[in-house]
Amino acid sequence: MSNSSSLSEYAQTLKRNYGSLKSSSKLLPTKPDELTNSLDAAKRISKENLIKPFEGLAKVLPDGRVTAYPDPGTRGHPWTIGWGATGPNIQPGTVWTMQQCEDALDHHVEYFMRGLLRLSPKLATASSRRIAAVTSWAYNCGLGNYRISTFKKRIDAGDWNGAADQCLKWNKSAGRVLPGLTRRRAAEAALMR
């Protein structure tokens, strides 16, 4: 199958999954290398087309700096800053520059991608879009959850439709279904099929 026909099929999958959702067109890889296996392309797709749009950059101050905010699922911990960065040093009142937000995102995407490839070595042979989708999932759900999940088992077996189905199940925080997580999982699943 040619890259252009794969791209066309992928666009149709996005339209089926999203209908008129305006941000869905941003998820479509536009370069042929994004349909093949390139870890750099996977990082770019994951960051620009999944993590940034779904994590959002909340709490931008008038001077362009960014302040921490409570997790939307728990309405408290973990406190978050930038595009979903969490950690012990991120508390109420933490303020970062935009460069700190970008640097943290780059660091975390690299961390999660390396962790995924360590836990699922066969993932390295997947297409960039699939690696990007799994990286986005792990960025949001964590490597510990990935390690013990049926989602990982499907990926390790090369069952991408089964992996996409499992991905869709991870749309809850503190036991509540969140519309934003449901949309994110749908976008990730679309890239896996």
LOBAZA-526924 format. One record per residue (C-alpha): residue number from 1; residue in three letters; x, y, z. Coordinates in pm, 1 decimal. Example, Ala and Ser with C-alpha at 12.3 -4.5 7.8 and 13.67 -1.06 7.14 Angstrom:
// LOBAZA-526924
nr=1	rest=ALA	X=1230.0	Y=-450.0	Z=780.0
nr=2	rest=SER	X=1367.0	Y=-106.0	Z=714.0
// end
This chain:
// LOBAZA-526924
nr=1	rest=MET	X=0.0	Y=0.0	Z=0.0
nr=2	rest=SER	X=138.0	Y=342.2	Z=-91.6
nr=3	rest=ASN	X=191.9	Y=615.4	Z=165.4
nr=4	rest=SER	X=-72.2	Y=835.1	Z=1.2
nr=5	rest=SER	X=-339.8	Y=564.5	Z=21.0
nr=6	rest=SER	X=-243.8	Y=491.8	Z=384.5
nr=7	rest=LEU	X=-268.9	Y=862.9	Z=455.1
nr=8	rest=SER	X=-611.9	Y=876.4	Z=292.6
nr=9	rest=GLU	X=-739.7	Y=577.3	Z=491.9
nr=10	rest=TYR	X=-604.2	Y=734.2	Z=809.4
nr=11	rest=ALA	X=-782.5	Y=1062.4	Z=733.5
nr=12	rest=GLN	X=-1109.3	Y=873.4	Z=687.2
nr=13	rest=THR	X=-1058.6	Y=694.5	Z=1020.2
nr=14	rest=LEU	X=-1010.7	Y=1030.0	Z=1191.8
nr=15	rest=LYS	X=-1326.7	Y=1167.1	Z=1031.1
nr=16	rest=ARG	X=-1526.2	Y=861.9	Z=1144.6
nr=17	rest=ASN	X=-1393.4	Y=892.6	Z=1499.9
nr=18	rest=TYR	X=-1418.8	Y=1269.3	Z=1530.4
nr=19	rest=GLY	X=-1684.9	Y=1388.9	Z=1289.1
nr=20	rest=SER	X=-1659.4	Y=1764.3	Z=1288.9
nr=21	rest=LEU	X=-1412.0	Y=1798.5	Z=1577.7
nr=22	rest=LYS	X=-1195.9	Y=2090.1	Z=1463.4
nr=23	rest=SER	X=-870.7	Y=1966.4	Z=1615.0
nr=24	rest=SER	X=-885.5	Y=1628.5	Z=1436.7
nr=25	rest=SER	X=-720.6	Y=1767.7	Z=1122.1
nr=26	rest=LYS	X=-416.5	Y=1855.7	Z=1333.0
nr=27	rest=LEU	X=-369.8	Y=1484.6	Z=1408.4
nr=28	rest=LEU	X=-314.5	Y=1389.9	Z=1046.0
nr=29	rest=PRO	X=50.3	Y=1334.6	Z=958.8
nr=30	rest=THR	X=125.6	Y=1535.4	Z=646.2
nr=31	rest=LYS	X=467.1	Y=1396.8	Z=555.7
nr=32	rest=PRO	X=530.4	Y=1044.0	Z=421.2
nr=33	rest=ASP	X=804.1	Y=982.7	Z=681.1
nr=34	rest=GLU	X=540.7	Y=1011.4	Z=953.9
nr=35	rest=LEU	X=378.5	Y=692.0	Z=826.2
nr=36	rest=THR	X=703.9	Y=499.1	Z=846.2
nr=37	rest=ASN	X=917.0	Y=408.5	Z=1145.8
nr=38	rest=SER	X=1115.1	Y=709.7	Z=1260.0
nr=39	rest=LEU	X=1154.7	Y=777.3	Z=1629.4
nr=40	rest=ASP	X=1208.8	Y=1147.1	Z=1559.6
nr=41	rest=ALA	X=882.1	Y=1158.2	Z=1364.7
nr=42	rest=ALA	X=710.6	Y=968.8	Z=1648.7
nr=43	rest=LYS	X=834.6	Y=1223.8	Z=1902.3
nr=44	rest=ARG	X=711.8	Y=1509.3	Z=1683.2
nr=45	rest=ILE	X=367.6	Y=1351.8	Z=1627.7
nr=46	rest=SER	X=332.7	Y=1266.2	Z=1996.3
nr=47	rest=LYS	X=430.4	Y=1614.4	Z=2116.0
nr=48	rest=GLU	X=263.2	Y=1836.6	Z=1859.3
nr=49	rest=ASN	X=-42.9	Y=1633.1	Z=1762.3
nr=50	rest=LEU	X=-137.0	Y=1452.1	Z=2082.5
nr=51	rest=ILE	X=27.4	Y=1573.0	Z=2402.3
nr=52	rest=LYS	X=17.6	Y=1949.0	Z=2346.7
nr=53	rest=PRO	X=-342.7	Y=1965.0	Z=2220.0
nr=54	rest=PHE	X=-481.3	Y=1729.0	Z=2483.4
nr=55	rest=GLU	X=-275.1	Y=1838.2	Z=2783.6
nr=56	rest=GLY	X=-316.6	Y=2202.0	Z=2690.5
nr=57	rest=LEU	X=-110.2	Y=2484.0	Z=2827.6
nr=58	rest=ALA	X=-326.3	Y=2602.4	Z=3112.4
nr=59	rest=LYS	X=-272.7	Y=2894.2	Z=3345.6
nr=60	rest=VAL	X=-60.9	Y=3121.4	Z=3124.6
nr=61	rest=LEU	X=9.5	Y=3443.3	Z=3315.0
nr=62	rest=PRO	X=-9.5	Y=3789.6	Z=3151.5
nr=63	rest=ASP	X=371.8	Y=3802.3	Z=3132.1
nr=64	rest=GLY	X=382.6	Y=3473.8	Z=2935.1
nr=65	rest=ARG	X=501.4	Y=3256.8	Z=3221.9
nr=66	rest=VAL	X=297.0	Y=2952.9	Z=3328.2
nr=67	rest=THR	X=171.9	Y=2860.2	Z=3676.1
nr=68	rest=ALA	X=78.7	Y=2521.6	Z=3824.0
nr=69	rest=TYR	X=-282.9	Y=2403.2	Z=3840.3
nr=70	rest=PRO	X=-460.9	Y=2112.4	Z=4013.8
nr=71	rest=ASP	X=-521.9	Y=1785.4	Z=3830.4
nr=72	rest=PRO	X=-865.6	Y=1806.1	Z=3663.5
nr=73	rest=GLY	X=-957.9	Y=1451.5	Z=3766.0
nr=74	rest=THR	X=-874.9	Y=1478.2	Z=4135.1
nr=75	rest=ARG	X=-905.3	Y=1857.6	Z=4161.5
nr=76	rest=GLY	X=-582.1	Y=1844.7	Z=4359.2
nr=77	rest=HIS	X=-269.3	Y=1629.9	Z=4345.8
nr=78	rest=PRO	X=-79.7	Y=1582.3	Z=4130.3
nr=79	rest=TRP	X=-32.6	Y=1952.0	Z=4059.4
nr=80	rest=THR	X=50.7	Y=2007.8	Z=3695.0
nr=81	rest=ILE	X=235.0	Y=2270.3	Z=3491.7
nr=82	rest=GLY	X=314.0	Y=2324.4	Z=3125.5
nr=83	rest=TRP	X=188.5	Y=2041.9	Z=2906.3
nr=84	rest=GLY	X=106.8	Y=1794.2	Z=3181.0
nr=85	rest=ALA	X=433.4	Y=1797.2	Z=3377.3
nr=86	rest=THR	X=400.6	Y=1668.3	Z=3733.6
nr=87	rest=GLY	X=644.3	Y=1591.4	Z=4011.6
nr=88	rest=PRO	X=737.1	Y=1661.6	Z=4372.8
nr=89	rest=ASN	X=865.2	Y=2011.3	Z=4291.5
nr=90	rest=ILE	X=540.0	Y=2115.9	Z=4124.4
nr=91	rest=GLN	X=308.5	Y=2258.6	Z=4386.8
nr=92	rest=PRO	X=55.3	Y=2542.7	Z=4409.6
nr=93	rest=GLY	X=239.7	Y=2862.6	Z=4320.2
nr=94	rest=THR	X=506.5	Y=2698.9	Z=4101.2
nr=95	rest=VAL	X=581.0	Y=2923.6	Z=3801.4
nr=96	rest=TRP	X=779.2	Y=2829.3	Z=3486.9
nr=97	rest=THR	X=889.2	Y=3009.8	Z=3174.3
nr=98	rest=MET	X=769.3	Y=2884.2	Z=2835.9
nr=99	rest=GLN	X=1120.6	Y=2750.3	Z=2774.1
nr=100	rest=GLN	X=1101.1	Y=2545.2	Z=3094.7
nr=101	rest=CYS	X=767.6	Y=2403.3	Z=2973.4
nr=102	rest=GLU	X=917.0	Y=2308.5	Z=2634.0
nr=103	rest=ASP	X=1229.1	Y=2159.5	Z=2792.9
nr=104	rest=ALA	X=1021.5	Y=1952.1	Z=3036.3
nr=105	rest=LEU	X=800.6	Y=1824.4	Z=2753.5
nr=106	rest=ASP	X=1103.5	Y=1722.9	Z=2544.8
nr=107	rest=HIS	X=1259.4	Y=1548.5	Z=2845.0
nr=108	rest=HIS	X=940.3	Y=1363.6	Z=2937.7
nr=109	rest=VAL	X=860.0	Y=1249.6	Z=2583.5
nr=110	rest=GLU	X=1212.6	Y=1108.9	Z=2555.0
nr=111	rest=TYR	X=1181.2	Y=943.6	Z=2899.0
nr=112	rest=PHE	X=848.6	Y=777.6	Z=2818.0
nr=113	rest=MET	X=953.7	Y=665.6	Z=2471.3
nr=114	rest=ARG	X=1271.3	Y=505.3	Z=2606.9
nr=115	rest=GLY	X=1072.7	Y=337.0	Z=2884.2
nr=116	rest=LEU	X=822.0	Y=198.9	Z=2636.1
nr=117	rest=LEU	X=1095.2	Y=62.6	Z=2410.3
nr=118	rest=ARG	X=1258.5	Y=-101.8	Z=2710.5
nr=119	rest=LEU	X=928.5	Y=-262.8	Z=2820.5
nr=120	rest=SER	X=813.9	Y=-351.3	Z=2466.2
nr=121	rest=PRO	X=1118.6	Y=-389.1	Z=2239.7
nr=122	rest=LYS	X=901.8	Y=-489.0	Z=1939.4
nr=123	rest=LEU	X=742.1	Y=-143.7	Z=1952.5
nr=124	rest=ALA	X=1055.8	Y=-12.9	Z=1778.1
nr=125	rest=THR	X=938.8	Y=-186.1	Z=1457.7
nr=126	rest=ALA	X=597.8	Y=-13.8	Z=1459.8
nr=127	rest=SER	X=511.9	Y=289.3	Z=1248.0
nr=128	rest=SER	X=584.6	Y=636.6	Z=1380.3
nr=129	rest=ARG	X=216.9	Y=709.7	Z=1429.9
nr=130	rest=ARG	X=172.6	Y=397.6	Z=1645.7
nr=131	rest=ILE	X=481.3	Y=475.4	Z=1852.8
nr=132	rest=ALA	X=353.8	Y=833.0	Z=1892.3
nr=133	rest=ALA	X=12.2	Y=714.0	Z=2010.0
nr=134	rest=VAL	X=159.1	Y=474.0	Z=2266.9
nr=135	rest=THR	X=402.3	Y=743.6	Z=2385.8
nr=136	rest=SER	X=114.3	Y=986.2	Z=2436.7
nr=137	rest=TRP	X=-77.8	Y=719.0	Z=2628.7
nr=138	rest=ALA	X=222.1	Y=648.0	Z=2853.8
nr=139	rest=TYR	X=284.6	Y=1020.2	Z=2906.0
nr=140	rest=ASN	X=-69.7	Y=1044.3	Z=3040.4
nr=141	rest=CYS	X=-114.6	Y=707.9	Z=3215.1
nr=142	rest=GLY	X=241.3	Y=622.1	Z=3320.1
nr=143	rest=LEU	X=488.3	Y=342.7	Z=3254.8
nr=144	rest=GLY	X=376.4	Y=152.1	Z=3566.9
nr=145	rest=ASN	X=22.9	Y=124.6	Z=3432.2
nr=146	rest=TYR	X=159.8	Y=34.1	Z=3089.4
nr=147	rest=ARG	X=378.1	Y=-244.0	Z=3232.8
nr=148	rest=ILE	X=80.4	Y=-427.2	Z=3388.6
nr=149	rest=SER	X=-183.3	Y=-351.8	Z=3123.9
nr=150	rest=THR	X=-364.9	Y=-564.3	Z=2870.6
nr=151	rest=PHE	X=-288.5	Y=-271.1	Z=2638.2
nr=152	rest=LYS	X=82.6	Y=-366.2	Z=2656.1
nr=153	rest=LYS	X=2.6	Y=-733.0	Z=2597.3
nr=154	rest=ARG	X=-183.0	Y=-644.8	Z=2276.1
nr=155	rest=ILE	X=105.2	Y=-424.9	Z=2156.2
nr=156	rest=ASP	X=361.8	Y=-694.9	Z=2234.1
nr=157	rest=ALA	X=152.0	Y=-942.2	Z=2033.0
nr=158	rest=GLY	X=135.0	Y=-701.5	Z=1738.3
nr=159	rest=ASP	X=-244.4	Y=-685.4	Z=1776.6
nr=160	rest=TRP	X=-292.7	Y=-316.9	Z=1696.9
nr=161	rest=ASN	X=-671.8	Y=-332.1	Z=1671.1
nr=162	rest=GLY	X=-683.9	Y=-499.9	Z=2011.5
nr=163	rest=ALA	X=-440.5	Y=-241.3	Z=2147.8
nr=164	rest=ALA	X=-661.3	Y=38.6	Z=2015.4
nr=165	rest=ASP	X=-965.0	Y=-119.4	Z=2182.7
nr=166	rest=GLN	X=-775.5	Y=-146.2	Z=2512.7
nr=167	rest=CYS	X=-653.1	Y=212.9	Z=2481.9
nr=168	rest=LEU	X=-1012.4	Y=338.1	Z=2471.4
nr=169	rest=LYS	X=-1078.2	Y=188.8	Z=2816.5
nr=170	rest=TRP	X=-830.4	Y=426.3	Z=2986.6
nr=171	rest=ASN	X=-1062.6	Y=728.9	Z=2992.6
nr=172	rest=LYS	X=-1117.6	Y=767.3	Z=3368.2
nr=173	rest=SER	X=-959.0	Y=965.8	Z=3647.2
nr=174	rest=ALA	X=-1050.8	Y=898.7	Z=4009.7
nr=175	rest=GLY	X=-1318.8	Y=659.5	Z=3878.4
nr=176	rest=ARG	X=-1493.6	Y=923.3	Z=3663.8
nr=177	rest=VAL	X=-1511.2	Y=917.4	Z=3284.1
nr=178	rest=LEU	X=-1362.8	Y=1243.7	Z=3159.6
nr=179	rest=PRO	X=-1467.7	Y=1374.1	Z=2816.1
nr=180	rest=GLY	X=-1115.3	Y=1506.1	Z=2749.4
nr=181	rest=LEU	X=-961.1	Y=1166.2	Z=2821.7
nr=182	rest=THR	X=-1225.1	Y=998.4	Z=2604.8
nr=183	rest=ARG	X=-1131.3	Y=1226.9	Z=2312.1
nr=184	rest=ARG	X=-760.6	Y=1172.0	Z=2372.7
nr=185	rest=ARG	X=-794.4	Y=795.0	Z=2381.8
nr=186	rest=ALA	X=-999.4	Y=806.5	Z=2059.2
nr=187	rest=ALA	X=-722.7	Y=1007.4	Z=1888.5
nr=188	rest=GLU	X=-453.9	Y=766.3	Z=2011.1
nr=189	rest=ALA	X=-659.5	Y=463.0	Z=1909.2
nr=190	rest=ALA	X=-712.0	Y=607.9	Z=1560.4
nr=191	rest=LEU	X=-335.5	Y=629.1	Z=1515.3
nr=192	rest=MET	X=-293.6	Y=265.7	Z=1621.5
nr=193	rest=ARG	X=-535.9	Y=113.3	Z=1371.1
// end
